[in-house]
Amino acid sequence: MVPEGYRHRVDIAAFRELLAPEGQELLGEIGAAGADERTLPAMVSRLRARHPAGLVGAALTQARLRERGRAKFGADAERMYFTPQGLEQATRASVARYRARRFADRLPPGGRVLDLGCGIGGDLLARARTGIGGTGVELDPLTAEVARANLRAFGRTDLADVRRGDAAAQDPGGYAAVFADPGRRTSRGRVFDPEAYLPPLGTVLDLAGRAPGACVKVAPGIPHEAVPPGAEAEWISDGGEVKEAALWLGDLAGGTPRRATLLRQDREPATLAADPALGPPPVAGWGRFLYEPDGAVVRAHLVAEVAALLGGALADPRIAYITSDEVRATPFARPYEILEVLPFGVKRVRAALRAQRAGALTIMKRGFAADVERLRRDLRTDGTEARVLVLTRVGDAPTALICRAA
C-alpha cells in the first residue's frame, strides 16, 4: 500500500509513459511491494536508480489513487487509472452499473450516448460494459487521456471513445441520448447553486433537450424547483447513504416526477415513485415503533408514500420520522421499537438510560440542534444494553425517544 502522504503531480507525458511497457512493469512492482511509510523512502531510491524520477512519481501517485479507488470501484480499481479530482468526482461503480442498465432498458438498439464531461470515464465504461456505445467529451487533457486508458484497460474501445472538447459546445445530433455530469466543485469547494455548475445546469438542459433522451447528474441537494417540468428526478442511495441525484429527460424519463432508488448488495434495487393521489401524511401521537426513512426517500419528498406503505403517521408534520403500532417490512425505512418518550433534558435522559442499563448508544437527530459527541460524553452510558436515542421535536417541544432496533 502506498502511503497517503505521498504526493506527486502527474502531467500527460508522464502518464503516457506509465502506459508503456516500462511504466506497466513499474506499476506492477509497486503494487506487489506493499510499501508503507517506513519502507517507502528506500523503495523510491531503488526505483529511481532504474527509472526516470517523473515516471516513478507518476506510478506512485497512480498506486495511491488505486488504493483510494477501491472504495468506489472495488477490485476494478486495480486495473483503472485516476486523477485525484477525477476519482473524487467519479460516479460510484454500483451507481454507474445501475444507471447503465436503465439506459440499456430504454435506448433503441444500437443507440449511442454522448457523454458530456465524462471525467475518468466511469459512466462511459459502465455503459460500454453493458453493450452501449458512445463518445465521451472531456475538457481537461489529462483526464481525457485517463478516460481513454480506462476504456483500453477493459477492452471497450470498440464501443466507446473519448475526445477532448468543451461540453457546452457539443452537438448531440445523431445520438440517441445525452449523459451529462457538470462540474459541481471549484477550488473553493462544492457548488450548491445549479447555475454555478460547470457548465451551468440551464446550459446542460438545453443541450440535453436536443437529443431524444437524456440523463443529467446533479447534486443530491438540488432544489426541487430547479427540476424542469416533465423531468423525472431520481435520488439514489447505496448502502443507506444518499450518493447522488439525476434528472431523466425525454425518452429516458419514467413517467413520475420523483423517484427514490436504493441500491442493495446482492439484491435488486428497490425503487419508489411519487404517488400523485396521496395527500400529506396523517399526524398522530407516537405509536409503538418509529421508522427512519432512507435519505433518498427524504430527499425525494416521498415520506408520505412510505407512511402509506407502513400504515403510519408523522408525530410532527415537519419532521420525517414515521410512527406506527406495527412492524412492516420495507426497504425504504428502518424500524425501531420505542421504549420511552420523554421531554428532552440531559439529566432526565441520562437517568432514563441508566434505568434501562444502556451501554452502546446510537444517537439520531432530526429537527434538533445538538452537539452529538458532547451529548454522548454528558450521558456517560456504561450499561450492557444497546440503545438508540432519537432526538427530535413535536411542535416546539424538544423530545427524546429511547429505542432499540426492531
C-alpha positions in Angstrom: 0.0 0.0 0.0 1.4 3.4 -1.0 1.1 5.9 1.9 -1.5 8.7 1.7 1.2 11.2 2.4 3.0 10.7 -0.9 2.1 13.4 -3.4 3.2 14.0 -7.0 1.7 16.0 -9.8 1.3 13.9 -13.0 1.5 15.5 -16.4 0.3 14.0 -19.7 3.8 13.0 -20.8 4.5 11.1 -17.5 1.0 9.4 -17.7 1.7 8.3 -21.3 5.0 6.8 -20.2 3.1 5.0 -17.4 1.0 3.2 -20.1 4.1 2.0 -21.9 5.7 -1.4 -21.0 8.3 0.1 -18.6 5.5 2.0 -16.8 3.3 -1.0 -16.6 6.1 -3.1 -15.2 6.8 -0.4 -12.6 3.2 -0.2 -11.6 3.1 -3.9 -11.0 6.3 -3.8 -9.0 4.9 -1.0 -6.7 1.7 -2.9 -6.3 3.4 -6.1 -5.3 5.8 -4.3 -2.9 3.1 -3.1 -0.5 5.3 -0.2 0.8 4.5 1.7 3.9 5.8 4.9 5.5 8.8 3.1 6.9 9.9 1.3 3.7 8.8 3.8 1.1 11.9 6.0 1.0 14.2 3.0 0.4 11.8 1.8 -2.4 11.7 5.2 -4.0 15.5 5.4 -4.1 15.8 1.9 -5.5 13.2 2.6 -8.2 14.8 5.9 -9.2 18.1 4.2 -9.7 16.5 2.2 -12.6 13.7 4.5 -13.9 13.2 8.2 -14.6 12.1 10.2 -11.5 9.0 11.5 -13.2 7.8 8.0 -14.1 8.4 6.8 -10.6 6.4 9.7 -9.2 3.6 9.0 -11.7 3.5 5.3 -10.8 3.5 6.0 -7.0 0.7 8.5 -7.4 -1.4 6.1 -9.5 -0.8 3.3 -7.0 -2.0 5.5 -4.2 -5.1 6.6 -6.2 -5.9 2.9 -6.9 -5.9 2.2 -3.2 -8.3 5.0 -2.7 -10.4 4.0 -5.7 -11.3 0.6 -4.1 -14.0 2.3 -2.0 -15.8 3.3 -5.2 -14.7 0.7 -7.8 -13.9 -2.4 -5.8 -11.5 -4.8 -7.5 -11.8 -2.9 -10.8 -9.7 -0.1 -9.2 -6.6 -2.3 -9.6 -6.9 -2.0 -13.4 -8.1 1.6 -13.6 -6.4 4.9 -13.9 -7.3 8.1 -12.0 -6.6 11.7 -11.4 -7.2 13.0 -7.8 -10.1 15.2 -8.9 -11.4 12.7 -11.3 -11.6 10.0 -8.6 -13.3 12.3 -6.2 -16.0 13.3 -8.7 -16.4 9.9 -10.3 -19.7 8.0 -10.0 -19.5 5.1 -7.6 -19.4 1.8 -9.7 -22.6 0.4 -8.2 -24.5 3.6 -9.2 -22.9 3.6 -12.7 -23.9 0.0 -13.2 -27.5 0.7 -12.1 -27.7 3.7 -14.4 -26.2 1.8 -17.3 -28.9 -0.9 -17.0 -31.6 1.8 -17.1 -30.0 3.2 -20.3 -30.0 -0.3 -21.8 -33.7 -0.8 -21.0 -34.8 2.4 -22.6 -32.4 3.1 -25.6 -33.3 1.8 -29.1 -31.0 -1.0 -30.4 -27.6 0.5 -31.4 -28.4 3.8 -29.8 -25.3 5.7 -28.8 -24.8 8.1 -25.9 -23.0 11.4 -25.9 -21.3 11.7 -22.5 -20.7 15.4 -21.7 -18.0 15.9 -19.1 -17.1 12.2 -18.9 -14.3 12.7 -16.4 -12.2 9.5 -15.9 -14.9 7.6 -17.9 -16.7 5.7 -15.1 -20.2 6.0 -16.6 -18.9 5.7 -20.1 -17.2 2.5 -19.2 -20.2 1.1 -17.3 -22.5 1.7 -20.3 -19.9 0.1 -22.7 -19.7 -3.0 -20.4 -23.5 -3.4 -20.9 -23.1 -3.1 -24.7 -24.0 0.6 -25.1 -21.7 2.6 -27.4 -20.9 6.3 -27.1 -18.5 9.2 -27.1 -17.1 10.9 -24.0 -16.2 14.6 -24.1 -13.8 15.9 -21.5 -12.2 19.4 -21.4 -9.1 18.6 -19.3 -6.5 16.9 -21.5 -5.0 14.6 -18.8 -8.4 13.5 -17.6 -9.4 12.7 -21.2 -6.2 10.5 -21.5 -7.1 8.7 -18.3 -10.7 8.0 -19.6 -9.2 6.5 -22.8 -6.8 4.4 -20.8 -9.7 3.0 -18.7 -11.6 2.0 -21.9 -8.5 0.2 -23.1 -7.9 -1.5 -19.8 -11.3 -3.2 -20.0 -11.3 -3.8 -23.8 -14.1 -1.4 -24.6 -12.6 0.8 -27.2 -14.6 -0.9 -29.9 -17.8 0.6 -28.3 -16.7 3.9 -26.8 -14.2 6.7 -27.5 -13.1 9.9 -25.8 -12.4 13.3 -27.4 -11.2 16.5 -25.8 -13.6 19.3 -26.0 -15.9 21.8 -24.3 -19.1 20.1 -23.2 -21.1 23.3 -23.8 -20.0 23.4 -27.5 -21.1 19.9 -28.5 -23.9 18.9 -30.9 -26.0 16.0 -29.7 -27.3 15.4 -33.2 -27.1 11.7 -34.2 -27.0 10.4 -30.7 -29.9 8.6 -29.1 -29.3 10.2 -25.7 -27.1 12.6 -23.8 -25.5 11.9 -20.4 -24.1 15.0 -18.6 -22.1 15.3 -15.5 -21.5 19.0 -15.0 -18.7 20.0 -12.5 -20.0 20.8 -9.0 -16.8 21.6 -7.3 -14.3 24.5 -7.6 -11.1 25.4 -5.8 -13.3 26.9 -3.1 -15.3 23.7 -2.5 -18.7 22.2 -3.5 -21.1 24.2 -5.6 -24.7 24.2 -4.5 -26.3 26.6 -7.0 -27.2 24.6 -10.1 -26.5 27.6 -12.3 -22.9 27.7 -10.8 -22.3 24.2 -12.2 -19.7 23.9 -15.0 -21.4 24.2 -17.4 -24.5 25.7 -15.7 -27.5 23.4 -15.4 -29.5 25.6 -17.8 -26.9 25.2 -20.5 -26.7 21.4 -19.9 -30.5 21.1 -20.0 -30.6 23.0 -23.3 -28.1 20.6 -24.8 -29.8 17.6 -23.3 -33.1 18.7 -24.8 -31.7 18.3 -28.3 -31.4 14.6 -28.0 -34.4 12.1 -27.8 -33.5 11.3 -24.2 -31.1 12.4 -21.6 -29.8 11.9 -18.0 -28.1 14.8 -16.1 -26.2 14.0 -12.9 -26.9 16.6 -10.2 -26.1 17.1 -6.6 -28.4 15.3 -4.1 -29.3 18.7 -2.6 -30.7 20.1 -5.8 -33.7 22.4 -5.0 -36.9 20.7 -6.3 -37.8 24.0 -8.0 -34.7 23.6 -10.2 -36.1 20.3 -11.7 -37.5 21.2 -15.1 -41.2 20.3 -16.0 -41.5 16.9 -17.5 -38.3 15.6 -16.0 -38.0 12.7 -13.6 -35.8 13.4 -10.6 -34.2 10.3 -9.1 -32.3 10.2 -5.8 -30.1 7.2 -5.3 -28.7 5.8 -2.0 -26.2 3.0 -1.8 -25.7 1.1 1.5 -28.0 3.5 3.2 -26.2 6.7 2.1 -27.5 9.2 -0.4 -24.9 9.3 -3.2 -26.3 11.4 -5.9 -29.3 12.5 -7.9 -30.1 12.5 -11.6 -32.6 14.2 -13.9 -34.1 11.9 -16.6 -35.5 13.6 -19.6 -37.4 12.8 -22.8 -37.4 9.1 -23.8 -35.5 8.2 -20.7 -37.9 9.7 -18.2 -40.0 7.2 -16.3 -43.4 8.9 -16.1 -43.0 10.1 -12.5 -41.8 13.4 -11.2 -39.8 12.0 -8.3 -38.2 8.6 -7.5 -36.1 7.2 -4.7 -33.9 4.2 -5.6 -32.0 2.1 -3.0 -29.1 0.0 -4.2 -28.6 -3.1 -2.1 -25.7 -5.5 -2.2 -26.5 -8.8 -3.9 -30.2 -7.8 -4.3 -32.2 -6.0 -6.9 -32.5 -2.2 -6.4 -35.6 -1.1 -4.6 -37.4 1.9 -6.2 -40.3 4.1 -5.0 -42.1 6.5 -7.2 -44.3 9.5 -6.3 -48.0 8.8 -6.0 -49.9 12.0 -7.1 -53.1 10.7 -5.5 -51.6 10.9 -2.0 -52.0 14.0 0.2 -49.9 14.9 3.2 -49.3 12.0 5.6 -51.5 11.9 8.7 -50.2 13.2 12.0 -50.6 11.2 15.2 -49.0 10.6 18.6 -46.1 8.2 19.0 -47.0 4.6 18.4 -45.0 1.5 19.4 -42.5 1.9 16.6 -40.5 4.7 15.0 -39.4 4.4 11.3 -36.5 6.4 9.9 -36.9 6.8 6.1 -33.9 6.3 3.9 -32.2 9.5 3.0 -33.2 9.1 -0.7 -36.8 8.9 0.3 -36.5 12.2 2.3 -34.6 14.0 -0.5 -37.3 12.9 -3.0 -40.1 14.1 -0.8 -41.6 10.6 -0.7 -42.2 10.3 3.1 -46.0 10.3 2.5 -45.6 7.3 0.2 -43.6 5.4 2.8 -46.0 6.3 5.6 -48.8 4.9 3.4 -46.9 1.6 2.9 -46.4 1.3 6.6 -49.9 2.4 7.6 -48.1 5.0 9.7 -48.3 8.7 10.5 -45.9 11.5 11.4 -45.6 12.7 15.0 -44.8 16.2 13.6 -45.8 17.2 10.1 -42.4 19.0 9.5 -40.1 16.1 10.5 -39.6 12.9 8.6 -40.0 10.3 11.3 -42.9 7.9 10.8 -44.6 6.2 13.7 -46.9 3.1 13.8 -48.1 0.4 16.2 -46.9 -2.4 14.0 -43.8 -3.5 12.1 -44.0 -3.9 8.4 -41.1 -4.9 6.2 -39.9 -2.3 3.8 -36.5 -1.4 2.4 -37.4 2.3 2.4 -37.3 2.8 6.2 -35.6 1.3 9.2 -37.8 0.4 12.2 -37.0 1.0 15.9 -39.1 -0.1 18.9 -39.9 2.9 21.1 -39.2 2.1 24.8 -39.7 5.5 26.3 -40.7 9.0 25.2 -39.8 12.0 27.4 -39.2 15.7 27.2 -35.6 16.4 26.4 -33.2 17.3 29.2 -29.7 15.9 29.7 -30.3 14.8 33.4 -33.7 13.3 32.6 -32.4 11.4 29.5 -29.3 10.2 31.4 -31.5 8.9 34.3 -33.8 7.1 31.8 -30.8 5.5 30.0 -29.3 4.3 33.3 -32.6 2.8 34.3 -32.6 0.8 31.1 -28.9 -0.2 31.7 -28.0 1.4 28.3 -24.5 0.8 27.1 -23.6 1.1 23.4 -25.6 4.2 22.3 -26.5 5.3 18.8 -27.8 8.9 18.7 -30.0 10.0 15.8 -31.5 13.5 15.4 -33.8 15.3 13.1 -35.1 18.9 13.6 -33.0 19.1 16.7 -29.8 21.1 17.2 -27.3 19.3 19.4 -23.6 18.5 19.6 -23.9 14.7 19.4 -20.4 13.9 20.7 -20.6 16.3 23.6 -24.0 14.9 24.5 -22.6 11.4 24.3 -20.0 12.4 26.9 -22.6 14.0 29.1 -24.8 10.9 29.1 -22.0 8.6 30.1 -23.8 5.3 29.4 -21.9 2.3 30.8 -24.5 -0.5 30.9 -24.9 -3.6 28.8 -28.0 -2.9 26.6 -27.7 -1.4 23.1 -30.0 1.6 22.8 -30.9 4.2 20.2 -31.5 7.7 21.3 -33.7 9.7 18.9 -33.7 13.5 19.4 -36.5 15.4 17.6 -39.3 17.9 18.1 -43.0 17.6 18.3 -44.4 21.1 17.7 -42.0 23.3 19.7 -41.2 20.7 22.3 -37.7 19.1 22.2 -38.3 15.4 22.6 -36.2 12.3 23.3 -37.1 8.8 22.4 -35.2 5.8 23.8 -35.5 2.9 21.3 -33.9 -0.3 20.3 -33.6 -1.8 16.8 -36.8 -3.7 15.8 
